[in-house]
Amino acid sequence: MEVALPVGLNEKVRPLSGLDPFLWPSFLLAVAITSITVGLMWDISWHMTIGRDTFWTPAHMAIYLGGAMSGFVGGWLAIKYTFLMGPEGHGVSVRVFGARAPLGAWAAIWGAIAMITSGPFDDWWHNAYGLDVKIISPPHAVLGLGMLGISLGALLLVLSRQNQCQDKKGSGLFVYVGGVFLVLGAVFLTETTFPNHQHGSLFYLACSAMIPMRLVATGWAGKCSWPATRVAAVYMMVVCGMVWILPLFPGQPMLAPIYNPVTHMVPPAFPLLLIIPAFVIDLVLRKVRHCSGWLKTLGLSVILGAIFLGLLMGVQWYFAEFLLSPSADNWFFAGNRYWTYGSRPGAYRQEFWRVDRARNGSEYLRWSSIFVCWGVASLSAWIGLVWGNWMRKVQR
């Protein structure tokens, strides 16, 4: 693939004619990934509440609406910057196979193609093998890659807009898209992040791999104050919205066996308290204006990994105990309400799974597991720093 950057991808450029050329495309891609995210969480709830679905369910339509919108926005930007802008558009676009578009548009186009490909694949998979028992099935993996491409495309486009603005007016959309990007990553960890998993090493390992890079990258690249904290707040608002809204709609199982006769759409579990480690990550990044050199970057990533893991363990360990208690069985926290129609009643619902136990029966994490999670969190934070440092320079 031929990619030509005539004036450098990271070179400082000015908005065309003093205008804001990425405003409406950024807004539309933000709407698109919101539709994808809401549709994805709705689809998971559909499977947990009703069971078998068809290609034409409302949740699927929301997902593919977002994919189609992303493809149209990316395609329009490619047409605009290839045929309509002329030389003045070269400074805010990159060339691929002779065509021109902003970098985020190319990522969105690729993601839309992957999503469209996954639709018939997923429908065939259901017809051939029946109901999915895992979130990550082969067609869902293709769909997830498409969603990743679209979310990265949206993030790059709003990032270009933020970096071209002399003030902070582009930061709000960047924070919002970063928050939805975090939600998408967390959704694909659903099978390891139920409250019942939150005393086990697998939960902390999965979170350490997925989350620090997103918080650190957006915290390092955002121009507004407390960007990582705001991204985590968006994550919490989106997930809480689904926790509170989904149960308002009736639903009943349509596929046997039925062990838990739910009557309303099953909500996701209450979101992780990521806003606390995000706040401290912001505190550290505010003190470090620049981080050059591999040794300094490595040292900072080890510190950020320890902060993330330590604070996540400190807050989530005890909050998970609350979520499994009768006190959380209400509309706000949705404790004991995220069980599928196929979940048998039993004491296991109020217990932690895959935990290490001491001789006295108390639950704990092995030091070896903690060090492994710390290493993974540090690597994830290092990727976030490198990525965020690049994101600071993106202009197109």
C-alpha positions in Angstrom: 0.0 0.0 0.0 1.4 3.4 -1.0 1.1 6.0 1.7 2.6 9.4 0.9 2.9 12.2 3.5 4.1 15.2 1.5 4.7 17.5 4.4 4.9 15.0 7.2 2.1 13.5 9.2 3.2 15.3 12.4 4.0 18.6 10.8 2.1 21.6 12.2 -0.6 22.8 9.8 -3.3 25.5 10.0 -7.0 24.9 9.5 -8.2 25.6 5.9 -9.2 29.3 5.4 -9.5 29.7 9.1 -12.4 27.3 9.2 -12.9 24.1 11.2 -12.9 21.4 8.4 -13.1 18.5 10.8 -16.0 19.7 12.9 -19.0 17.9 11.3 -17.1 14.8 10.3 -15.8 14.5 13.9 -19.3 15.0 15.2 -20.8 12.4 12.9 -18.1 9.8 13.7 -18.8 10.5 17.4 -22.5 9.7 16.8 -21.5 6.6 14.8 -19.4 5.1 17.5 -22.0 6.0 20.1 -24.6 4.0 18.0 -22.2 1.1 17.7 -21.5 1.1 21.5 -25.1 1.3 22.5 -26.1 -1.3 20.0 -23.3 -3.7 21.1 -24.4 -3.4 24.8 -28.0 -3.7 23.8 -27.2 -6.8 21.7 -25.5 -8.5 24.7 -28.5 -7.7 26.8 -30.7 -9.2 24.1 -28.8 -12.4 24.2 -29.0 -12.5 28.0 -32.7 -11.7 28.1 -34.3 -13.2 25.0 -31.7 -15.6 23.6 -31.8 -16.2 19.9 -31.9 -13.2 17.6 -32.0 -12.4 13.9 -29.9 -10.2 11.8 -32.7 -7.5 11.9 -32.9 -6.9 15.6 -32.9 -3.3 16.7 -29.6 -3.8 18.5 -28.0 -5.1 15.3 -29.5 -2.2 13.3 -27.9 0.3 15.8 -24.5 -1.4 15.3 -24.6 -1.5 11.6 -26.1 2.0 11.4 -22.9 3.2 13.1 -20.8 1.2 10.8 -22.5 2.5 7.7 -22.4 6.1 8.9 -18.6 5.7 9.5 -18.1 4.3 6.0 -20.1 7.1 4.4 -18.3 9.8 6.4 -14.9 8.3 5.6 -15.9 7.9 1.9 -17.1 11.4 1.6 -13.9 12.8 3.1 -11.9 10.7 0.6 -13.9 12.1 -2.3 -13.7 15.6 -0.9 -9.9 15.7 -0.3 -9.1 13.7 -3.5 -11.3 15.5 -6.1 -12.7 18.7 -4.5 -10.0 20.4 -2.3 -7.0 20.6 -4.6 -3.5 21.4 -3.3 -4.9 23.3 -0.3 -6.2 20.0 1.2 -2.8 18.3 1.1 -1.7 19.7 4.4 -4.6 18.0 6.3 -4.7 14.6 4.5 -2.7 11.6 3.7 -2.5 9.7 0.4 -3.4 6.0 0.0 -3.3 4.4 -3.5 -3.5 7.9 -5.0 -6.6 9.0 -3.0 -6.5 11.5 -0.2 -8.3 11.7 3.1 -7.5 12.5 6.8 -5.9 9.5 8.6 -9.0 9.0 10.7 -11.1 8.7 7.6 -9.0 5.8 6.3 -9.3 4.0 9.6 -13.0 4.5 9.6 -13.4 3.2 6.0 -11.4 0.0 6.9 -13.4 -0.5 10.0 -16.7 -0.1 8.1 -15.6 -2.7 5.6 -14.7 -5.2 8.3 -18.1 -4.6 10.1 -20.1 -5.1 6.8 -18.1 -8.3 6.2 -18.9 -9.6 9.7 -22.7 -9.2 9.3 -23.4 -12.1 6.9 -20.6 -14.1 8.6 -22.4 -13.8 11.9 -25.8 -14.7 10.5 -24.3 -17.8 8.8 -22.5 -18.7 12.1 -25.8 -18.6 14.0 -27.6 -20.6 11.4 -24.8 -23.2 11.4 -24.0 -23.4 15.1 -26.8 -21.9 17.0 -26.7 -19.4 19.9 -23.3 -17.8 20.8 -22.0 -18.9 24.2 -19.1 -16.5 24.1 -18.8 -12.9 23.3 -15.6 -13.5 21.2 -16.8 -15.8 18.4 -15.0 -15.7 15.0 -17.6 -13.4 13.4 -17.6 -11.3 16.5 -13.8 -11.0 16.3 -14.1 -9.6 12.8 -16.8 -7.3 14.0 -14.6 -6.2 17.0 -11.8 -5.4 14.6 -14.1 -3.3 12.6 -15.3 -1.5 15.7 -11.7 -0.9 16.7 -11.0 0.6 13.3 -14.0 2.9 13.4 -13.3 4.0 17.0 -9.6 4.7 16.2 -10.8 6.6 13.1 -13.1 8.7 15.2 -10.4 9.2 17.8 -7.8 10.3 15.2 -10.2 12.7 13.5 -11.2 14.5 16.7 -7.6 14.4 17.7 -6.6 16.2 14.5 -9.2 18.7 15.2 -8.1 19.3 18.7 -4.5 19.6 17.7 -5.3 22.2 15.0 -7.3 24.4 17.4 -5.3 27.1 19.1 -7.6 26.9 22.1 -9.2 24.0 23.9 -12.5 24.0 21.9 -11.7 20.7 20.3 -11.0 18.9 23.6 -14.5 18.1 24.6 -15.2 15.9 21.6 -11.8 14.2 22.0 -12.7 13.4 25.6 -16.1 12.1 24.7 -14.8 9.8 21.9 -12.0 8.7 24.2 -14.6 7.7 26.8 -16.6 5.7 24.3 -13.3 4.1 23.1 -12.7 3.0 26.7 -16.3 1.6 26.9 -15.7 -0.5 23.8 -12.6 -2.0 25.2 -14.3 -2.7 28.5 -17.3 -4.4 26.8 -15.0 -7.0 25.3 -13.7 -7.8 28.8 -17.3 -8.5 30.0 -16.7 -12.2 30.5 -13.8 -11.5 32.9 -15.1 -8.4 34.7 -18.3 -9.5 36.4 -18.3 -8.6 40.1 -17.8 -12.3 40.9 -14.4 -12.2 39.1 -13.1 -9.2 41.0 -11.2 -11.1 43.7 -9.3 -13.2 41.1 -6.1 -12.6 39.3 -7.7 -13.0 35.8 -9.8 -9.9 36.3 -6.8 -7.7 37.3 -4.7 -9.2 34.5 -7.4 -8.4 31.8 -7.9 -4.9 33.1 -4.2 -4.3 33.3 -3.8 -5.3 29.6 -6.7 -3.3 28.3 -7.3 -0.1 30.3 -4.0 1.7 31.2 -3.0 2.3 27.6 -6.3 4.0 27.0 -6.3 6.1 30.1 -2.6 7.1 29.7 -2.8 7.8 26.0 -5.9 10.0 26.3 -4.5 11.6 29.4 -1.2 12.4 27.7 -2.7 13.7 24.5 -5.7 15.6 25.8 -5.3 19.4 25.9 -8.0 20.0 28.5 -7.5 19.7 32.3 -7.8 16.2 33.8 -8.4 14.4 30.5 -8.0 10.8 31.8 -10.4 11.6 34.6 -13.0 13.0 32.2 -12.6 10.0 29.9 -13.2 7.7 32.8 -16.3 9.8 33.7 -17.7 9.4 30.2 -17.1 5.7 30.5 -19.1 5.6 33.8 -21.9 7.7 32.4 -22.3 5.6 29.3 -22.3 2.3 31.2 -24.5 3.6 34.0 -27.0 4.9 31.4 -27.3 1.3 30.0 -27.5 -0.1 33.5 -30.5 2.2 34.3 -32.3 2.3 31.0 -32.2 -1.3 29.7 -34.4 -2.7 32.6 -37.1 -0.2 31.7 -38.0 -2.2 28.7 -39.8 -5.5 29.0 -38.3 -8.7 27.7 -38.7 -12.5 28.2 -36.7 -15.6 27.2 -37.5 -17.2 23.9 -35.1 -20.1 24.1 -34.9 -23.1 26.5 -33.7 -24.0 29.0 -34.9 -21.1 31.2 -33.7 -21.2 34.7 -34.1 -17.5 35.5 -37.4 -16.2 34.1 -36.5 -12.5 33.6 -39.2 -10.1 32.7 -37.1 -7.1 31.6 -34.0 -6.5 29.6 -30.9 -7.6 31.6 -28.5 -4.7 32.3 -24.7 -4.9 32.4 -22.9 -5.0 35.7 -22.2 -1.7 37.3 -19.1 -0.1 35.8 -15.6 -0.3 37.2 -14.5 2.6 39.4 -11.8 3.7 36.9 -12.3 7.3 37.7 -10.1 6.9 40.8 -7.0 5.5 39.2 -7.6 7.9 36.2 -7.5 10.9 38.6 -4.2 9.9 40.1 -2.8 9.2 36.6 -3.8 12.7 35.7 -2.0 14.0 38.8 1.2 12.3 37.7 1.0 13.4 34.1 0.4 17.0 35.1 3.8 16.9 36.9 5.5 15.4 33.8 5.2 17.9 30.9 7.6 16.0 28.6 8.9 12.5 28.6 11.7 11.9 26.2 14.1 9.0 26.2 13.3 5.3 26.5 14.6 5.1 30.1 12.4 7.9 31.4 9.4 6.5 29.5 10.0 3.1 30.9 10.3 4.4 34.5 7.2 6.5 34.2 5.3 3.6 32.7 6.3 1.4 35.7 5.0 4.0 38.1 1.8 4.5 36.2 1.3 0.7 36.0 1.7 0.4 39.8 -0.7 3.3 40.4 -3.4 1.8 38.1 -3.1 -1.7 39.6 -2.8 -0.6 43.2 -5.7 1.8 43.1 -7.9 -0.6 41.1 -7.3 -3.4 43.6 -7.8 -1.0 46.5 -11.2 0.2 45.4 -12.6 -2.7 43.3 -11.8 -5.4 45.8 -14.2 -3.9 48.4 -16.6 -2.4 45.9 -17.1 -5.9 44.4 -18.0 -7.2 47.9 -20.7 -4.6 48.1 -22.0 -5.4 44.6 -22.5 -9.0 45.7 -24.3 -8.0 48.9 -28.1 -7.6 49.2 -27.5 -3.8 49.6 -26.7 -3.5 45.9 -29.8 -5.3 44.7 -31.6 -2.2 43.5 -32.0 -0.3 40.2 -29.0 2.0 40.8 -26.3 -0.7 41.3 -28.1 -3.5 39.5 -26.5 -6.1 41.9 -27.9 -9.6 41.4 -29.8 -8.3 38.3 -27.2 -9.0 35.5 -27.9 -12.7 35.4 -29.0 -14.3 32.1 -32.2 -16.3 31.7 -30.0 -19.4 31.6 -28.3 -18.8 35.0 -29.4 -21.3 37.6 -30.3 -19.9 41.0 -27.8 -20.7 43.7 -25.4 -19.4 46.3 -22.7 -19.0 43.6 -24.2 -15.7 42.6 -23.0 -14.1 45.8 -19.6 -15.8 45.7 -16.3 -14.9 44.1 -15.0 -17.2 41.4 -11.4 -18.5 40.7 -9.9 -17.1 43.8 -7.0 -18.2 46.0 -7.8 -19.0 49.5 -5.7 -19.0 52.7 -6.1 -21.8 55.3 -8.5 -19.7 57.2 -10.7 -19.4 54.1 -10.0 -15.8 53.4 -9.5 -14.7 49.8 -6.2 -13.2 48.5 -4.1 -12.6 45.5 -0.7 -14.4 45.2 2.3 -12.1 45.0 3.4 -13.8 41.8 0.0 -12.9 40.2 0.3 -9.3 41.4 3.8 -8.9 39.9 2.6 -10.4 36.6 -0.4 -7.9 36.6 2.0 -5.1 37.4 4.3 -6.0 34.5 1.3 -6.1 32.1 -0.1 -2.8 33.4 3.4 -1.2 33.0 3.6 -2.5 29.5 0.1 -1.2 28.7 1.0 2.2 30.2 4.2 2.3 28.2 2.2 1.7 25.0 -0.1 4.5 26.2 2.8 6.9 26.7 4.3 6.2 23.3 1.0 6.3 21.6 -0.1 9.5 23.4 3.2 11.2 22.6 2.5 10.5 18.9 -1.1 11.6 19.3 0.1 15.0 20.5 1.7 15.7 17.1 -1.1 14.4 14.8 -2.4 17.2 12.6 -4.2 15.3 9.8 
